[in-house]
Amino acid sequence: MVDTKSRQATGKALAARDALRDSFGVWTHVSVAGIGGPAKQIATMHRLAVEGKRWISEEGFFHALSYCIALPGPETQQLAIYVGWLANRTIGGIIAGGLFILPGAICMMALSFGYVLGAESQAGQAIFVGVRPAILAIMAEAIVRFGRHVLHGPLMLAVAALAFLAAFFKLPLPLIIFVPALLGIAAAMARLPGFTRPAAATTDRAAGAHKREGLADHARPGIAQLARSLAIWLALWLAPAITLFAIFGMDNIYTQISLAFGKVALMAFGGDYAVVVYGAKQAVDSYHWISTREVQEGIAMGEIVPGTIMIVTQFFGFVAAYRDPGNLPPLLAGVFGGLLATWMTFIPCFLWILSIAPFIEGLRRKAILSNALQAVTAAAVGVIFNLTVWFGIRTLFRVVQPVQYGQLNFDVPDFASFDPWALALFACAAIAVFRFQISAAMTLVASSAAGILLLWVGLAG
């Protein structure tokens, strides 16, 4: 009897070890293969976690995605944590979330060093001449692919269009997200089908996994678990801001970085690109750390590193501290500022998932919640499309003017500043990714080389 129990315990331990080894492999793959924006990363997660490992059903995956989009912060990292948590409990969520951002954080730190040391050089400018149009093409392809996958009816399309208009006219992001959620709730109460996701066609294996799927023990909500998780992750998140404020006061650059990106983590609803918009607004308008052009170049760098584009907040924090280093060497100050911005942006992702996801998972088949989350997903598509337009007009036109018409604010390009070479590079990159399905990395390399050539012969600048 003892030997039997011992063998069972050993078997469980080996199974758990193998599951964690699988988890490391899957999430490293998702992060490294994730160059090209949220749509590419979500598709990779779906292929590996739903179709490959069958850690989660098709319905469960899109329920989790809708919930993550409804949260403040980057939905791609939150989705990784959610799936990792379902598959391998809390440790699985930590592995998934950590590996999802680690490669990108390392790459962005290296790019930040290169940017402050050489962005104004001819070589640095030449790279951005080619990269920006390619990034625009990659963003356009990603939003088309993502929109086709999640906008499954006329009502969803209408919500996405209205969210785009609201974002274009710079209405508050929380309003853009919460109004569609209310529409989804109203549709559920009126039994309207517009936000109901149609049943997805699945393979026999995936269908079998869906039928077998039940609520795991660790996914069952509990007050004790909620209190413990909240206490741990709130303490981890807020400790740097509280410590810096107590020691240095409000005027210190590091205190300001911690508060600014803590606010971004709380207020930026609508997914990765929505967080980019809100974070850029804080860095440019509220604190004046960087320029609009530098935001554009930061977004370009965020698109060419693995993982979530939200790692661009590290670049914002790096540049802010580099330019106000205090008694530290500027580069060391930049490292501290970048890491602090990353911490304050991404630690709440673990808080939202590991604390609250058990309650959301238990309510998956409630029509009111499902409709609200589907409506929020549609609104997020509109917000992402707006950022693509925002990036596009700044890529194709050298001068963009803010316009105020009554209570509305929006941007209008100066058509005299149109850049035909940027349009040509965008067209070539779009053909590469749409028609020939060339990878994002290869498209970026080719476009960068073209930008260097154009600057060298004096046709761009």
C-alpha positions in Angstrom: 0.0 0.0 0.0 2.8 2.4 0.9 4.7 1.5 -2.2 1.5 2.2 -4.3 1.0 5.6 -2.7 4.7 6.4 -3.2 4.5 5.5 -6.8 1.4 7.6 -7.3 3.0 10.6 -5.6 6.1 10.2 -7.7 3.9 9.9 -10.9 2.1 13.1 -10.0 5.4 14.9 -9.3 6.8 13.8 -12.7 3.6 14.8 -14.5 3.7 18.3 -12.8 7.4 18.7 -13.8 6.6 17.7 -17.4 3.7 20.1 -17.5 5.9 23.0 -16.3 8.5 22.0 -18.9 5.9 22.2 -21.5 4.8 25.5 -20.2 8.3 27.0 -20.4 8.5 25.8 -24.0 5.1 27.1 -25.1 5.3 30.5 -23.6 8.9 31.1 -24.8 7.6 30.2 -28.3 4.6 32.5 -28.0 6.8 35.4 -27.0 9.6 35.0 -29.5 7.2 34.3 -32.3 5.1 37.3 -31.4 6.7 40.0 -33.5 3.9 41.8 -35.3 1.4 42.9 -32.7 -1.4 41.6 -30.5 -3.3 39.8 -33.3 -0.2 37.7 -34.2 0.4 36.8 -30.6 -3.2 35.9 -30.0 -3.2 33.7 -33.1 0.0 31.9 -31.8 -1.5 31.4 -28.4 -4.6 29.9 -30.0 -2.7 27.5 -32.1 -0.4 26.3 -29.3 -2.8 26.3 -26.3 -6.1 25.5 -27.9 -5.3 23.4 -31.0 -1.9 22.0 -29.7 -1.9 21.4 -26.0 -5.7 21.6 -25.6 -5.2 23.5 -22.3 -8.4 25.4 -22.9 -11.4 25.1 -25.2 -12.2 27.4 -28.1 -15.1 28.9 -26.2 -13.0 29.3 -23.1 -10.2 30.9 -25.0 -12.3 33.7 -26.5 -14.2 34.1 -23.2 -10.8 34.7 -21.5 -9.7 37.1 -24.4 -12.9 39.2 -24.0 -12.4 39.4 -20.2 -8.7 40.5 -20.7 -9.7 43.2 -23.2 -12.2 44.5 -20.7 -9.4 44.9 -18.1 -7.0 47.8 -17.9 -3.6 46.9 -19.3 -2.2 44.7 -22.1 -4.7 42.0 -23.0 -2.1 39.7 -24.6 0.0 39.3 -21.5 -3.2 38.9 -19.4 -4.4 36.2 -21.8 -1.1 34.4 -21.5 -1.4 34.5 -17.6 -5.0 33.3 -17.8 -4.3 30.3 -20.0 -1.1 29.5 -18.1 -3.1 29.7 -14.8 -5.9 27.4 -16.1 -3.3 24.9 -17.3 -0.8 24.8 -14.4 -2.3 26.8 -11.5 -0.6 30.0 -10.1 2.9 28.9 -11.0 1.8 28.4 -14.6 0.3 31.9 -14.8 3.5 33.4 -13.4 5.6 31.4 -15.9 3.4 32.4 -18.8 3.2 36.1 -17.9 6.9 36.4 -17.1 8.2 34.6 -20.2 5.7 36.6 -22.3 7.4 39.9 -21.5 11.0 38.9 -20.7 12.5 38.6 -24.2 10.8 41.8 -25.3 12.0 43.6 -22.2 15.6 42.6 -22.9 15.3 43.7 -26.5 13.7 47.0 -25.7 16.4 47.8 -23.1 19.0 47.3 -25.8 17.0 49.3 -28.3 16.6 52.1 -25.8 20.4 52.3 -25.3 20.8 52.4 -29.1 18.1 55.1 -29.4 19.5 57.6 -26.9 23.1 57.1 -28.2 22.4 57.0 -31.9 18.8 57.8 -32.9 19.8 61.2 -34.2 22.6 59.8 -36.3 22.1 59.3 -40.1 22.1 55.6 -39.7 19.4 55.8 -36.9 17.2 58.0 -38.9 17.6 55.8 -42.0 16.4 52.8 -40.1 13.3 54.6 -38.9 12.6 55.9 -42.5 12.1 52.3 -43.5 10.7 50.8 -40.3 7.8 53.1 -39.9 6.0 52.2 -43.2 6.6 48.5 -42.6 5.2 48.8 -39.1 2.1 50.5 -40.5 1.6 47.6 -42.9 2.1 45.0 -40.2 -0.4 46.8 -37.9 -2.9 47.0 -40.8 -2.6 43.3 -41.5 -3.0 42.5 -37.8 -6.1 44.5 -37.3 -7.7 43.0 -40.5 -6.9 39.5 -39.2 -8.1 40.2 -35.7 -11.2 42.0 -36.8 -12.2 39.1 -39.0 -11.8 36.7 -36.1 -13.8 38.6 -33.5 -16.3 40.8 -35.4 -18.9 38.1 -36.1 -22.0 40.2 -36.8 -23.4 43.6 -37.9 -23.9 44.8 -34.3 -20.3 44.0 -33.5 -19.2 45.9 -36.6 -21.3 48.9 -35.6 -19.8 48.9 -32.1 -16.3 48.7 -33.5 -17.0 51.6 -35.9 -18.5 53.8 -33.1 -15.5 53.0 -30.9 -13.2 54.1 -33.7 -15.0 57.4 -34.1 -15.0 58.0 -30.4 -11.2 57.3 -30.1 -10.5 59.4 -33.2 -12.2 62.4 -31.5 -10.3 61.6 -28.3 -13.2 60.8 -26.1 -12.1 59.2 -22.8 -11.0 55.5 -23.1 -13.0 54.3 -20.1 -16.1 55.7 -21.7 -15.3 54.0 -25.0 -15.1 50.6 -23.2 -17.9 50.9 -20.7 -20.7 52.1 -23.0 -20.3 49.0 -25.2 -20.3 46.8 -22.1 -23.7 48.4 -21.1 -25.0 47.8 -24.7 -24.0 44.2 -24.4 -25.8 43.8 -21.1 -28.9 45.5 -22.6 -28.8 43.1 -25.6 -28.6 40.1 -23.3 -31.5 41.3 -21.2 -33.6 41.9 -24.4 -32.4 38.5 -25.7 -30.9 40.1 -28.9 -28.4 37.8 -30.6 -26.0 40.4 -31.9 -23.2 39.9 -29.4 -23.5 36.1 -29.1 -20.5 34.4 -30.5 -21.5 31.6 -33.0 -20.3 28.1 -32.3 -16.9 27.6 -33.7 -16.1 24.7 -36.0 -13.7 22.4 -34.3 -11.7 19.3 -35.0 -12.8 16.1 -33.3 -10.0 16.4 -30.8 -10.8 20.0 -30.0 -14.5 19.1 -29.7 -13.7 16.3 -27.4 -11.6 18.6 -25.2 -14.5 21.0 -25.0 -16.9 18.3 -23.9 -14.5 17.1 -21.2 -13.7 20.6 -20.0 -14.9 21.3 -16.5 -14.1 23.7 -13.8 -10.8 22.7 -12.2 -10.4 22.8 -8.5 -8.0 25.8 -8.6 -10.4 27.7 -10.9 -13.2 27.6 -8.3 -13.7 31.0 -6.7 -13.0 31.5 -3.0 -12.9 34.5 -0.7 -9.7 33.3 1.1 -7.9 32.8 -2.2 -9.1 36.3 -3.4 -7.9 38.0 -0.2 -4.5 36.2 -0.3 -3.9 37.0 -3.9 -4.9 40.6 -3.6 -2.6 41.2 -0.6 0.4 39.6 -2.4 0.1 41.3 -5.8 -1.0 44.7 -4.4 2.0 44.8 -2.1 4.3 43.8 -5.0 2.8 46.4 -7.3 2.6 49.4 -4.9 5.8 48.9 -2.9 8.1 50.8 -5.3 5.8 53.8 -5.6 5.2 54.1 -1.9 9.0 53.7 -1.1 10.1 56.2 -3.7 7.5 58.8 -2.5 8.4 58.3 1.1 12.2 58.8 0.4 12.3 61.3 -2.4 8.9 63.0 -2.5 6.6 63.8 -5.4 9.1 65.8 -7.5 11.5 63.0 -8.0 11.6 61.5 -11.6 11.3 58.0 -10.3 8.3 58.7 -8.1 6.7 60.4 -11.1 7.5 57.4 -13.4 6.0 55.0 -10.8 2.8 57.1 -10.4 2.4 57.8 -14.1 2.6 54.1 -15.2 0.7 52.9 -12.2 -2.1 55.2 -13.5 -1.7 53.8 -17.0 -2.1 50.3 -15.6 -5.3 51.3 -13.8 -6.9 53.6 -16.4 -6.0 52.3 -19.9 -8.9 50.0 -20.9 -9.2 48.3 -24.3 -6.0 46.2 -24.7 -2.4 46.7 -25.8 -2.9 49.5 -28.3 -5.3 51.4 -26.0 -2.6 51.3 -23.3 -0.1 52.6 -25.7 -2.3 55.5 -26.5 -2.9 56.3 -22.8 0.7 55.8 -21.9 1.9 58.1 -24.7 -0.6 60.7 -23.6 0.9 60.7 -20.1 4.5 60.8 -21.4 3.8 63.6 -23.9 1.0 65.8 -22.6 1.1 65.3 -18.8 4.8 65.0 -18.1 6.4 66.3 -21.3 9.1 63.6 -21.2 9.1 62.8 -24.9 7.8 64.2 -28.2 5.1 62.8 -30.4 7.8 61.8 -33.0 9.6 59.8 -30.2 6.3 58.1 -29.3 6.0 57.1 -33.0 9.5 55.7 -33.0 8.9 54.0 -29.6 5.9 52.2 -31.1 8.0 51.1 -34.1 10.5 49.6 -31.6 7.7 48.0 -29.6 6.5 46.3 -32.8 9.9 44.8 -33.7 10.6 43.2 -30.3 9.0 39.9 -29.1 6.0 40.0 -26.9 3.5 42.7 -26.2 3.9 46.1 -27.8 3.2 47.5 -24.3 6.8 47.0 -23.5 7.1 50.5 -25.2 6.3 51.9 -21.7 9.9 50.7 -20.8 11.2 53.0 -23.5 9.1 55.9 -22.2 10.5 55.4 -18.6 14.0 54.9 -19.9 14.0 58.2 -21.9 12.4 60.1 -19.0 15.0 59.1 -16.5 17.9 59.4 -19.0 17.0 63.1 -19.5 16.6 63.8 -15.8 19.2 61.5 -14.1 19.8 63.4 -10.9 23.0 62.2 -9.4 23.2 59.0 -11.4 24.9 58.5 -14.8 22.3 59.0 -17.5 22.4 55.5 -18.9 22.1 53.9 -15.4 19.2 56.3 -14.6 17.6 55.2 -17.8 17.8 51.5 -16.9 16.2 52.2 -13.5 13.5 54.3 -15.1 12.7 51.7 -17.8 12.6 48.8 -15.3 10.4 50.8 -13.0 7.9 51.7 -15.8 7.8 48.0 -16.8 7.1 46.9 -13.2 4.3 49.4 -12.7 2.7 48.5 -16.0 2.8 44.7 -15.9 2.6 43.6 -12.3 -1.2 44.5 -12.2 -1.8 42.0 -15.0 -1.0 39.2 -12.5 -3.3 40.9 -10.0 -6.3 41.0 -12.3 -6.0 37.4 -13.5 -4.8 35.5 -10.5 -7.2 37.2 -8.1 -10.4 37.6 -10.1 -10.2 35.1 -13.0 -11.7 32.3 -10.9 -14.9 34.3 -10.4 -15.0 35.1 -14.2 -14.3 31.5 -15.2 -17.2 30.3 -13.0 -19.6 32.8 -14.8 -18.5 31.9 -18.3 -21.9 30.8 -19.6 -23.8 33.7 -18.1 -25.3 35.5 -21.1 -25.1 39.0 -19.5 -21.4 38.7 -18.8 -20.6 37.0 -22.1 -22.5 39.7 -24.1 -20.8 42.5 -22.2 -17.3 41.1 -22.8 -18.1 40.5 -26.5 -19.2 44.1 -26.9 -16.0 45.3 -25.2 -14.0 43.1 -27.6 -15.7 44.9 -30.6 -14.9 48.3 -29.1 -11.2 47.2 -28.7 -11.0 46.5 -32.4 -12.2 50.1 -33.0 -9.6 51.5 -30.6 -6.8 49.4 -32.2 -7.9 50.6 -35.7 -7.7 54.2 -34.4 -4.1 53.8 -33.3 -3.3 52.3 -36.7 -4.8 55.5 -38.3 -2.9 57.7 -35.8 0.3 55.9 -36.6 -0.4 56.0 -40.3 -1.0 59.7 -40.8 2.2 60.4 -38.9 4.1 58.0 -41.1 2.7 59.3 -44.4 2.7 63.0 -43.5 5.6 64.9 -41.9 3.3 67.5 -40.3 0.1 66.7 -38.3 -1.9 69.5 -36.7 -4.3 69.1 -33.7 -7.7 70.6 -34.4 -10.4 71.5 -31.9 -14.0 71.9 -33.2 -16.4 72.7 -30.3 -15.9 69.9 -27.7 -14.2 67.6 -30.2 -10.4 67.2 -30.7 -8.8 65.4 -33.6 -5.7 65.4 -35.7 -5.5 66.6 -39.4 -2.4 66.1 -41.6 -0.8 68.9 -43.5 -1.3 67.5 -47.1 1.6 69.6 -48.3 3.9 67.5 -46.1 2.9 64.2 -47.7 5.8 61.8 -48.1 5.5 59.7 -51.3 8.5 57.5 -50.4 6.8 56.5 -47.2 3.7 55.6 -49.2 5.8 53.5 -51.6 7.5 51.7 -48.8 4.1 51.1 -47.1 2.7 49.7 -50.3 5.6 47.3 -50.8 5.4 46.1 -47.2 1.6 45.7 -47.4 2.0 43.6 -50.5 4.6 41.5 -48.7 2.4 40.8 -45.6 -1.0 40.7 -47.2 -0.3 39.0 -50.6 2.8 36.9 -50.0 2.5 36.5 -46.2 6.1 37.4 -45.6 7.0 37.3 -41.9 7.0 40.5 -39.9 10.7 40.2 -39.2 11.7 39.7 -42.8 9.4 42.6 -43.9 11.0 44.9 -41.3 14.6 44.0 -42.3 13.8 44.6 -46.0 12.1 47.9 -45.4 14.9 49.0 -43.1 17.4 48.3 -45.9 15.2 50.2 -48.3 15.1 53.2 -45.9 18.9 53.2 -45.6 19.2 53.2 -49.4 16.7 56.0 -49.8 18.5 58.2 -47.3 21.9 57.4 -48.8 20.9 58.5 -52.3 19.1 61.6 -50.8 15.5 60.7 -51.7 14.3 60.6 -48.1 15.0 62.3 -44.9 
